[in-house]
Amino acid sequence: MSDTILRDERRSGLRTVRKVLPYLWPDGKISVKCRVIAALGFLFLSKLIAVTIPLLYKLAVDALADDGLDLLVVGAVGLTFAYGMARLMSAGFQQLRDAVFAAVGQRALRSLALETFKHIHNLSLRFHMTRKTGGLSRIIERGVKGVDFLLRFLLLSVGPLIVELLLILILVTIFLDLWYLLILAATIVVYIYFTVKVTEWRVKLRREMNKQDTDANQKAIDSLLNYETVKYFGAETREAQRYDSAFEAYEKAALKTSYSLALLNFGQGFIITSGMIGVMVMAAIGVQKGLLTVGDFVMVNAYMIQITIPLNFLGTVYREIRQSLVDMGEMFDLLERRQEVADKPGAVDLRVNGGRIELKSVRFHYEPAREVLKGIDLTIEPGQKVAIVGATGSGKSTIDRLLFRFYDVTDGAILIDNQDIRDVTQQSLHLAIGVVPQDTVLFNDTIRYNIAYGRENAPENDIIKAARTAQIHDFIVSLPDGYNTQVGERGLKLSGGEKQRVGIARTLLKNPPILLLDEATSSLDSDTEVEVRDALEHMGQGRTVITIAHRLSTIINNDKIFVLDSGIVVEGGTHDQLLAKNGRYAQLWRSMMS
């Protein structure tokens, strides 16, 4: 079973690498490709010079050991100068590599972050209702960081480090003998094997740590977003304990990760030190026997140090790459999630020339075992004000969600001006429909920004006109900062009625031909409700209006009222007609008035 899991992880890692490469080598971007080639060129020069440094060091030491004064002055000094210049050039080419490649990496990160952000916005409401915002933000954050690491180190470190090790092995074989090569090669192989095995184990520990980190972050954000609810129930201690409990699990996982890292580092140090002692003892014996020079001894030591640095780095890089692949895998899982509601190939823009809405035998279920709408047939004529009422769970709000195409109908069709909404682009559909929900949520920005969100680049006069119509302008100008007043996260600095009127102004500015009012006044007090209803009345003039209502007193003047019960339309007519029928609507009316 574990072998199967490991193979799946490797396939997932290869999938992730394949998905990242196009960002590194994008089609049609010659400048980006040139930067990649230039960075690799500088990298190769840096490594080529780096492996010659110990050789120059050897020659300088041997020159210093020579008794000839002229050779000491000319040879040793010159070789020392060459040694210093080689180190400088190696470092310089590395910095050039980083400078040239920086634009490639940043472009890739920006493109991938944008693609992920857009994709998440395109996923269905069902997805967003089942995922926690805090968890999503963590996945994106870790995924983007993982891509940054992979782009920089996979391309610019792992491959070049292998080349550097091979060049060192070749030079050691040439200037010393085969036994040195065998010891160095054995050290490298054992080191890599140990690193890979322990790192695979640590990846599982790190994955669990990430899981607990995500859970703790979700609980923190969930609690902070529900600040008022926490206060209402005096649950600060309970929330703190809940958060601390989640963080306790993270702490345990993080400690296991830290302990395993200590084991890995000690093991790597032991292997490297053992190899270094082996070759240095051999070199010392060789010098003692006169088979090697002091410069050879120094060169062996320099090469061992030079091998130690990339090997330690390789261990770190491998650990981080494995973790990056895990983090990126979660992000690419998001990117591969199919859009539940997508535009058809060749979808055209919706053309609204009246706003006639038809629901033809509409069926829908969130889960196959429970059908919510069971064959809805209703027609709303252009400019009509229609209400949909019914008990909780009868399917009222589901109709709104289907009309806006948060979901697609299971069966039947919804038409606007004889156009099936599944055949038109979602963008044009959303522009044609304005929604005032039960609880308007505002962005943590100014009142001006929140109203202007209804129409991008709207002029100031239109923003003020919309605010006047929504009967919120006088309140706004009474504030010290006026339209520049910050509303706080989710608009918490404003009252419920104020938020609703800002939301109405926002939708007014959008100026849609069709309007959905989803219980827009049900959560307001009586005085505020009257003000908001007046604003909604202004807003509905000349538009097709659908109102989802609990308070039947708010819809008695509507042109038509449809009554839903258990997912079907049981009655339809005006307020007076429905009362005269003495059916389900009359029953709801009497229940409300009693």
C-alpha positions as CSV (number, residue, x, y, z in Angstrom):
1,M,0.0,0.0,0.0
2,S,2.8,2.4,0.9
3,D,4.5,1.7,-2.4
4,T,1.3,2.6,-4.2
5,I,1.1,5.9,-2.3
6,L,4.8,6.6,-3.0
7,R,4.3,6.0,-6.8
8,D,1.2,8.3,-6.7
9,E,3.2,11.0,-5.0
10,R,6.0,10.7,-7.6
11,R,3.5,10.9,-10.4
12,S,2.0,13.9,-8.7
13,G,5.4,15.5,-8.4
14,L,6.1,14.9,-12.1
15,R,2.8,16.4,-13.0
16,T,3.6,19.4,-10.9
17,V,7.0,19.8,-12.6
18,R,5.4,19.5,-16.1
19,K,2.9,22.2,-15.2
20,V,5.6,24.6,-13.9
21,L,7.9,24.3,-17.0
22,P,5.6,26.3,-19.4
23,Y,5.9,29.2,-17.0
24,L,9.7,28.9,-17.3
25,W,9.8,28.5,-21.0
26,P,6.6,30.2,-22.2
27,D,5.5,30.0,-25.9
28,G,6.0,33.2,-27.9
29,K,8.1,34.9,-25.1
30,I,11.5,35.2,-26.8
31,S,12.8,37.7,-24.2
32,V,12.0,35.3,-21.3
33,K,13.7,32.4,-23.1
34,C,16.8,34.5,-23.8
35,R,17.0,35.4,-20.1
36,V,16.8,31.7,-19.2
37,I,19.6,30.8,-21.6
38,A,21.7,33.7,-20.4
39,A,21.2,32.7,-16.8
40,L,22.2,29.1,-17.6
41,G,25.3,30.4,-19.4
42,F,26.4,32.5,-16.5
43,L,25.8,29.6,-14.2
44,F,27.9,27.2,-16.3
45,L,30.8,29.8,-16.3
46,S,30.5,30.2,-12.5
47,K,30.7,26.4,-11.9
48,L,33.5,25.9,-14.4
49,I,35.6,28.6,-12.6
50,A,34.7,27.2,-9.2
51,V,36.2,23.8,-9.8
52,T,39.5,25.3,-10.8
53,I,39.9,27.3,-7.6
54,P,41.3,24.4,-5.5
55,L,43.7,23.6,-8.3
56,L,45.1,27.2,-8.3
57,Y,45.3,27.0,-4.6
58,K,47.4,23.8,-4.9
59,L,49.8,25.4,-7.4
60,A,50.2,28.4,-5.2
61,V,51.0,26.3,-2.1
62,D,53.5,24.2,-4.1
63,A,55.1,27.4,-5.4
64,L,55.4,28.8,-1.9
65,A,57.1,25.5,-0.8
66,D,59.7,25.9,-3.6
67,D,63.1,27.3,-2.5
68,G,63.5,29.4,-5.6
69,L,63.0,33.2,-4.8
70,D,62.0,34.1,-8.4
71,L,59.5,31.4,-8.5
72,L,58.1,32.4,-5.2
73,V,57.7,36.0,-6.3
74,V,56.4,35.4,-9.8
75,G,54.7,32.0,-9.5
76,A,53.2,32.1,-6.0
77,V,52.0,35.7,-6.1
78,G,50.6,35.3,-9.6
79,L,48.8,32.1,-8.7
80,T,47.5,33.6,-5.6
81,F,46.2,36.6,-7.6
82,A,44.6,34.1,-10.1
83,Y,43.1,32.2,-7.2
84,G,41.5,35.4,-5.9
85,M,40.3,36.5,-9.3
86,A,38.7,33.1,-9.9
87,R,36.8,33.3,-6.6
88,L,35.6,36.8,-7.5
89,M,34.6,35.8,-11.1
90,S,32.7,32.7,-9.7
91,A,30.7,34.9,-7.3
92,G,30.2,37.5,-10.0
93,F,28.7,35.1,-12.5
94,Q,26.4,33.7,-9.8
95,Q,25.1,37.2,-9.1
96,L,24.7,37.8,-12.8
97,R,22.7,34.6,-13.0
98,D,20.4,35.7,-10.2
99,A,19.9,39.2,-11.7
100,V,19.1,37.9,-15.1
101,F,16.8,35.1,-13.9
102,A,14.9,37.3,-11.4
103,A,12.5,38.7,-14.0
104,V,11.7,35.2,-15.3
105,G,10.8,34.0,-11.8
106,Q,8.7,37.0,-10.9
107,R,6.8,36.8,-14.2
108,A,6.1,33.2,-13.6
109,L,4.9,33.8,-10.0
110,R,2.6,36.6,-11.1
111,S,1.1,34.6,-14.0
112,L,0.5,31.5,-11.8
113,A,-0.9,33.5,-8.9
114,L,-3.3,35.4,-11.3
115,E,-4.4,32.2,-13.0
116,T,-5.1,30.5,-9.6
117,F,-7.0,33.6,-8.4
118,K,-9.2,33.8,-11.5
119,H,-9.8,30.0,-11.5
120,I,-11.0,30.1,-7.9
121,H,-13.4,32.9,-8.8
122,N,-14.7,30.8,-11.7
123,L,-15.4,27.7,-9.5
124,S,-19.0,27.1,-8.4
125,L,-20.8,28.4,-5.4
126,R,-21.0,24.7,-4.3
127,F,-17.2,24.7,-4.0
128,H,-17.0,27.9,-2.1
129,M,-19.7,26.8,0.3
130,T,-17.7,23.7,1.2
131,R,-14.2,25.3,1.4
132,K,-12.8,27.6,4.0
133,T,-11.4,31.0,2.8
134,G,-8.5,30.7,5.3
135,G,-7.5,27.3,3.9
136,L,-7.7,28.5,0.3
137,S,-5.5,31.5,1.0
138,R,-2.9,29.2,2.8
139,I,-2.9,26.8,-0.2
140,I,-2.3,29.6,-2.7
141,E,0.4,31.2,-0.5
142,R,2.3,28.0,0.0
143,G,1.9,27.0,-3.7
144,V,3.2,30.2,-5.1
145,K,6.2,30.1,-2.7
146,G,6.8,26.5,-3.8
147,V,6.9,27.6,-7.5
148,D,9.3,30.4,-6.6
149,F,11.6,27.9,-4.9
150,L,11.3,25.3,-7.7
151,L,12.0,27.7,-10.5
152,R,15.1,29.1,-8.8
153,F,16.7,26.0,-7.3
154,L,15.6,23.2,-9.7
155,L,16.9,25.0,-12.7
156,L,19.8,27.0,-11.2
157,S,21.0,24.7,-8.4
158,V,20.3,21.0,-8.6
159,G,21.6,20.4,-12.2
160,P,24.6,22.7,-11.8
161,L,25.5,21.1,-8.5
162,I,25.6,17.6,-10.1
163,V,27.8,19.0,-12.9
164,E,30.1,20.6,-10.3
165,L,30.4,17.3,-8.4
166,L,31.2,15.4,-11.6
167,L,33.9,17.9,-12.5
168,I,35.5,17.6,-9.1
169,L,35.5,13.8,-9.3
170,I,37.2,14.0,-12.7
171,L,39.9,16.5,-11.5
172,V,40.6,14.4,-8.3
173,T,41.0,11.3,-10.4
174,I,43.4,13.1,-12.8
175,F,45.6,14.7,-10.1
176,L,45.4,11.9,-7.5
177,D,44.3,8.4,-8.0
178,L,41.3,6.0,-8.3
179,W,41.0,5.4,-4.5
180,Y,40.2,9.0,-3.8
181,L,37.5,8.9,-6.5
182,L,36.0,5.7,-4.9
183,I,35.9,7.3,-1.4
184,L,34.4,10.6,-2.7
185,A,31.9,8.8,-4.9
186,A,30.9,6.4,-2.1
187,T,30.5,9.4,0.2
188,I,28.3,11.2,-2.3
189,V,26.1,8.1,-3.0
190,V,25.6,7.3,0.7
191,Y,24.9,11.0,1.4
192,I,22.3,11.2,-1.4
193,Y,20.7,7.9,-0.4
194,F,20.4,8.9,3.2
195,T,19.1,12.3,2.4
196,V,16.4,11.0,0.0
197,K,15.2,8.3,2.4
198,V,15.0,10.5,5.4
199,T,13.4,13.3,3.4
200,E,10.7,11.1,2.1
201,W,9.8,10.3,5.7
202,R,10.0,14.0,6.6
203,V,7.6,14.9,3.8
204,K,4.9,12.9,5.4
205,L,5.5,14.7,8.7
206,R,5.6,18.1,6.9
207,R,2.3,17.3,5.1
208,E,0.6,16.6,8.5
209,M,2.1,19.9,9.8
210,N,0.7,21.7,6.8
211,K,-2.7,20.1,7.5
212,Q,-2.7,21.3,11.1
213,D,-1.5,24.7,10.1
214,T,-4.3,25.1,7.6
215,D,-6.9,23.9,10.2
216,A,-5.6,26.4,12.8
217,N,-5.6,29.2,10.3
218,Q,-9.2,28.3,9.2
219,K,-10.4,28.4,12.8
220,A,-8.7,31.8,13.4
221,I,-10.2,33.4,10.3
222,D,-13.6,31.8,10.9
223,S,-13.7,33.1,14.5
224,L,-12.5,36.6,13.5
225,L,-15.1,36.9,10.7
226,N,-17.7,36.0,13.3
227,Y,-16.5,38.4,15.9
228,E,-20.0,39.7,16.8
229,T,-21.4,36.2,17.2
230,V,-18.5,35.3,19.5
231,K,-19.2,38.4,21.6
232,Y,-23.0,37.8,21.7
233,F,-22.4,34.4,23.4
234,G,-19.4,35.4,25.5
235,A,-17.5,32.7,23.8
236,E,-14.0,34.3,23.7
237,T,-12.6,31.7,26.0
238,R,-14.2,28.9,24.1
239,E,-12.8,30.3,20.8
240,A,-9.4,30.7,22.3
241,Q,-9.4,27.1,23.5
242,R,-10.6,25.9,20.1
243,Y,-7.8,27.8,18.4
244,D,-5.3,26.6,20.9
245,S,-6.4,23.0,20.5
246,A,-5.9,23.3,16.8
247,F,-2.5,25.0,17.3
248,E,-1.5,22.3,19.8
249,A,-1.9,19.7,17.0
250,Y,0.2,21.9,14.8
251,E,2.8,22.2,17.6
252,K,3.1,18.4,17.9
253,A,3.5,18.0,14.1
254,A,6.0,20.9,13.9
255,L,8.1,19.4,16.7
256,K,8.2,16.0,14.9
257,T,9.4,17.9,11.8
258,S,12.1,19.7,13.8
259,Y,13.3,16.6,15.4
260,S,13.5,14.8,12.1
261,L,15.4,17.7,10.7
262,A,18.0,17.5,13.5
263,L,18.4,13.7,12.7
264,L,18.8,14.5,9.0
265,N,21.4,17.2,9.6
266,F,23.4,15.1,12.0
267,G,23.4,12.1,9.7
268,Q,24.5,14.2,6.7
269,G,27.3,15.7,8.8
270,F,28.4,12.3,9.9
271,I,28.6,11.0,6.4
272,I,30.4,14.0,5.0
273,T,32.9,14.1,7.9
274,S,33.6,10.3,7.5
275,G,34.4,10.8,3.9
276,M,36.5,13.9,4.6
277,I,38.6,12.0,7.2
278,G,39.1,9.1,4.8
279,V,40.5,11.2,2.0
280,M,42.5,13.5,4.2
281,V,44.2,10.5,6.0
282,M,45.1,9.1,2.6
283,A,46.4,12.4,1.5
284,A,48.5,12.8,4.7
285,I,50.0,9.4,4.2
286,G,50.7,10.2,0.6
287,V,52.6,13.4,1.6
288,Q,54.5,11.6,4.3
289,K,55.6,9.0,1.8
290,G,56.6,11.7,-0.8
291,L,53.9,10.6,-3.2
292,L,52.0,13.8,-2.9
293,T,53.0,17.4,-2.4
294,V,51.7,19.7,0.4
295,G,49.8,21.5,-2.4
296,D,48.1,18.1,-3.2
297,F,47.1,17.8,0.5
298,V,45.7,21.3,0.5
299,M,43.9,20.7,-2.8
300,V,42.2,17.5,-1.4
301,N,41.0,19.5,1.6
302,A,39.7,22.3,-0.6
303,Y,37.8,19.9,-2.8
304,M,36.3,18.2,0.2
305,I,35.1,21.5,1.5
306,Q,33.9,22.4,-1.9
307,I,32.0,19.1,-2.1
308,T,30.6,19.6,1.4
309,I,28.9,22.9,0.5
310,P,27.0,21.7,-2.5
311,L,26.1,18.4,-0.9
312,N,24.7,20.1,2.2
313,F,23.0,22.5,-0.2
314,L,21.7,19.6,-2.2
315,G,20.2,18.1,0.9
316,T,18.4,21.3,1.7
317,V,17.3,21.8,-1.8
318,Y,15.9,18.3,-2.1
319,R,14.0,18.7,1.2
320,E,12.6,22.0,0.0
321,I,11.8,20.7,-3.5
322,R,9.9,17.8,-2.1
323,Q,8.0,20.1,0.2
324,S,7.4,22.6,-2.6
325,L,6.0,19.8,-4.8
326,V,3.6,18.9,-2.0
327,D,2.5,22.6,-1.6
328,M,2.3,23.1,-5.3
329,G,0.4,19.9,-5.8
330,E,-2.4,21.3,-3.6
331,M,-2.5,24.4,-5.6
332,F,-2.5,22.5,-9.0
333,D,-5.3,20.3,-7.6
334,L,-7.3,23.5,-7.3
335,L,-6.4,24.5,-10.9
336,E,-7.4,21.1,-12.2
337,R,-10.8,21.3,-10.4
338,R,-13.4,21.4,-13.2
339,Q,-15.8,24.4,-13.4
340,E,-19.2,23.1,-12.5
341,V,-20.8,25.9,-14.5
342,A,-18.9,27.0,-17.6
343,D,-19.8,28.8,-20.8
344,K,-20.6,26.6,-23.8
345,P,-18.2,26.8,-26.7
346,G,-19.5,29.6,-28.9
347,A,-21.7,31.1,-26.2
348,V,-23.1,34.5,-27.2
349,D,-23.9,37.6,-25.1
350,L,-27.3,37.8,-23.6
351,R,-29.6,40.4,-25.3
352,V,-32.2,41.8,-23.0
353,N,-34.9,43.7,-24.7
354,G,-37.6,43.6,-22.1
355,G,-36.7,41.2,-19.4
356,R,-39.2,38.4,-19.9
357,I,-38.3,35.4,-17.7
358,E,-39.6,31.9,-18.1
359,L,-38.9,28.8,-16.0
360,K,-39.9,25.7,-18.0
361,S,-40.3,22.4,-16.0
362,V,-37.3,23.3,-14.0
363,R,-35.9,20.6,-11.7
364,F,-32.9,20.9,-9.5
365,H,-31.1,19.1,-6.7
366,Y,-28.0,19.9,-4.7
367,E,-27.7,16.2,-3.8
368,P,-29.3,13.5,-5.9
369,A,-31.1,12.0,-2.9
370,R,-33.0,15.3,-2.3
371,E,-34.7,17.2,-5.1
372,V,-35.3,20.8,-4.2
373,L,-37.3,22.0,-7.3
374,K,-39.7,19.4,-8.8
375,G,-40.8,20.9,-12.1
376,I,-41.3,24.6,-11.7
377,D,-43.3,26.4,-14.5
378,L,-43.7,30.2,-14.2
379,T,-43.5,33.2,-16.4
380,I,-42.6,36.8,-15.5
381,E,-43.5,39.4,-18.1
382,P,-41.2,42.4,-18.9
383,G,-41.4,45.1,-16.2
384,Q,-43.5,43.0,-13.8
385,K,-42.8,43.0,-10.1
386,V,-43.1,39.4,-9.0
387,A,-42.7,37.9,-5.6
388,I,-41.9,34.3,-4.7
389,V,-43.0,33.2,-1.2
390,G,-43.1,30.0,0.7
391,A,-41.9,28.3,3.9
392,T,-38.2,27.8,4.6
393,G,-36.8,25.1,2.4
394,S,-39.5,25.4,-0.3
395,G,-36.9,26.4,-2.9
396,K,-37.3,30.2,-3.1
397,S,-33.6,31.2,-3.0
398,T,-32.6,28.3,-5.2
399,I,-34.6,29.9,-8.0
400,D,-32.4,33.0,-7.6
401,R,-29.2,31.0,-7.7
402,L,-30.3,29.2,-10.8
403,L,-31.3,32.4,-12.6
404,F,-27.9,33.9,-11.8
405,R,-26.3,30.5,-12.9
406,F,-24.5,29.8,-9.7
407,Y,-25.8,26.3,-10.6
408,D,-27.3,24.8,-13.7
409,V,-30.7,23.3,-13.7
410,T,-30.9,19.5,-13.4
411,D,-33.7,19.4,-16.0
412,G,-35.8,21.9,-17.8
413,A,-34.7,25.4,-18.9
414,I,-34.6,29.0,-17.7
415,L,-35.1,31.6,-20.5
416,I,-34.6,35.4,-20.6
417,D,-36.3,37.0,-23.6
418,N,-36.4,33.5,-25.2
419,Q,-32.7,32.8,-24.7
420,D,-31.7,29.8,-22.6
421,I,-29.3,31.2,-20.1
422,R,-27.0,28.1,-20.6
423,D,-26.4,29.3,-24.2
424,V,-25.2,32.8,-23.2
425,T,-22.0,34.0,-21.6
426,Q,-22.1,34.2,-17.8
427,Q,-20.5,37.6,-17.9
428,S,-23.3,39.0,-20.0
429,L,-25.9,37.3,-17.8
430,H,-24.4,38.7,-14.6
431,L,-24.3,42.2,-16.1
432,A,-28.0,41.9,-16.9
433,I,-29.1,40.9,-13.3
434,G,-28.7,43.0,-10.2
435,V,-29.0,41.4,-6.8
436,V,-29.7,42.9,-3.4
437,P,-29.2,40.0,-0.9
438,Q,-30.5,39.6,2.6
439,D,-27.2,40.6,4.1
440,T,-25.1,42.9,2.0
441,V,-21.4,42.3,2.4
442,L,-19.0,45.2,1.7
443,F,-15.3,45.4,0.9
444,N,-13.0,46.7,3.5
445,D,-12.6,50.0,1.6
446,T,-14.3,53.4,1.3
447,I,-18.0,53.9,0.8
448,R,-17.2,55.4,-2.6
449,Y,-15.3,52.3,-3.6
450,N,-18.2,50.0,-2.5
451,I,-20.8,52.0,-4.4
452,A,-18.6,52.3,-7.5
453,Y,-18.1,48.6,-7.5
454,G,-21.4,48.5,-9.3
455,R,-19.9,50.0,-12.4
456,E,-16.1,50.3,-13.0
457,N,-14.9,53.8,-13.6
458,A,-18.3,55.4,-12.9
459,P,-18.1,59.2,-12.7
460,E,-18.6,60.9,-9.3
461,N,-22.0,62.4,-10.3
462,D,-23.4,58.9,-11.0
463,I,-22.1,57.6,-7.7
464,I,-23.8,60.4,-5.8
465,K,-27.0,60.0,-7.9
466,A,-27.2,56.3,-7.0
467,A,-26.6,57.1,-3.3
468,R,-29.4,59.7,-3.4
469,T,-31.8,57.3,-5.0
470,A,-30.9,54.7,-2.3
471,Q,-31.5,57.4,0.3
472,I,-28.0,57.1,1.8
473,H,-26.4,60.3,0.5
474,D,-27.4,62.5,3.4
475,F,-26.0,60.0,5.9
476,I,-22.7,59.7,3.9
477,V,-22.1,63.4,3.8
478,S,-22.8,63.7,7.5
479,L,-19.7,61.5,8.2
480,P,-16.4,63.2,8.9
481,D,-14.8,61.6,5.8
482,G,-17.9,61.5,3.7
483,Y,-17.6,59.2,0.7
484,N,-14.0,58.4,1.8
485,T,-15.2,56.7,5.0
486,Q,-13.8,53.2,5.6
487,V,-16.5,50.7,6.2
488,G,-14.4,48.0,7.9
489,E,-14.1,44.4,7.0
490,R,-17.5,43.1,5.6
491,G,-18.9,46.6,6.3
492,L,-19.0,46.1,10.1
493,K,-18.7,49.8,10.8
494,L,-22.1,50.4,9.3
495,S,-25.5,49.4,10.6
496,G,-27.6,46.8,8.8
497,G,-29.8,49.4,7.1
498,E,-26.8,51.5,6.1
499,K,-25.1,48.5,4.5
500,Q,-28.3,47.6,2.7
501,R,-28.6,51.1,1.2
502,V,-25.0,51.1,0.2
503,G,-25.7,47.7,-1.5
504,I,-28.8,49.2,-3.2
505,A,-26.8,52.2,-4.4
506,R,-24.2,49.8,-5.8
507,T,-26.8,47.8,-7.7
508,L,-28.5,51.0,-8.9
509,L,-25.2,52.1,-10.4
510,K,-24.9,48.8,-12.2
511,N,-28.3,49.7,-13.8
512,P,-29.4,46.1,-14.6
513,P,-32.7,45.4,-16.5
514,I,-33.5,42.6,-14.1
515,L,-33.5,42.8,-10.3
516,L,-33.4,40.1,-7.7
517,L,-34.3,41.1,-4.1
518,D,-33.5,38.1,-1.9
519,E,-35.3,38.9,1.3
520,A,-33.6,42.3,1.2
521,T,-35.4,43.7,4.2
522,S,-36.1,40.7,6.4
523,S,-33.2,41.4,8.8
524,L,-34.0,45.2,9.3
525,D,-36.0,47.0,12.0
526,S,-39.4,48.5,11.0
527,D,-38.2,52.1,10.6
528,T,-35.1,51.1,8.6
529,E,-37.2,48.7,6.5
530,V,-39.6,51.4,5.5
531,E,-36.6,53.5,4.3
532,V,-35.0,50.6,2.4
533,R,-38.3,49.6,0.9
534,D,-38.7,53.2,-0.5
535,A,-35.2,52.9,-2.0
536,L,-36.1,49.5,-3.5
537,E,-39.3,51.0,-4.9
538,H,-37.3,53.7,-6.7
539,M,-34.9,51.1,-7.9
540,G,-37.5,48.8,-9.3
541,Q,-39.0,51.3,-11.7
542,G,-38.8,50.2,-15.3
543,R,-37.2,46.9,-14.4
544,T,-38.3,43.3,-14.1
545,V,-38.2,42.6,-10.4
546,I,-38.2,39.3,-8.6
547,T,-38.6,39.4,-4.8
548,I,-37.9,36.6,-2.4
549,A,-39.9,37.4,0.7
550,H,-40.6,36.1,4.2
551,R,-42.6,39.2,5.2
552,L,-45.7,39.0,3.1
553,S,-46.6,42.6,4.0
554,T,-43.7,43.8,1.9
555,I,-45.1,42.3,-1.4
556,I,-48.9,42.9,-1.3
557,N,-48.6,45.4,-4.1
558,N,-46.6,43.2,-6.5
559,D,-48.1,42.4,-9.9
560,K,-48.0,38.7,-9.2
561,I,-47.1,36.4,-6.3
562,F,-46.0,32.8,-6.8
563,V,-46.3,30.4,-3.8
564,L,-43.8,27.5,-3.5
565,D,-44.4,24.5,-1.4
566,S,-42.0,21.5,-1.3
567,G,-40.4,22.5,-4.6
568,I,-43.5,23.1,-6.7
569,V,-45.6,26.2,-7.5
570,V,-48.9,25.6,-5.8
571,E,-50.5,29.0,-6.4
572,G,-50.1,32.2,-8.4
573,G,-51.9,35.5,-8.5
574,T,-52.2,38.9,-6.9
575,H,-52.4,39.3,-3.1
576,D,-56.2,39.7,-3.2
577,Q,-56.7,36.8,-5.6
578,L,-54.6,34.5,-3.4
579,L,-56.4,35.5,-0.3
580,A,-59.7,34.8,-2.0
581,K,-58.6,31.3,-2.9
582,N,-58.1,30.6,0.8
583,G,-55.2,28.3,0.0
584,R,-51.5,28.0,1.0
585,Y,-50.9,31.8,0.6
586,A,-53.9,32.6,2.8
587,Q,-52.6,30.2,5.4
588,L,-49.2,31.9,5.4
589,W,-50.8,35.3,5.6
590,R,-53.0,34.3,8.6
591,S,-50.0,32.8,10.3
592,M,-48.0,36.0,9.9
593,M,-50.8,38.3,11.0
594,S,-51.6,36.3,14.1
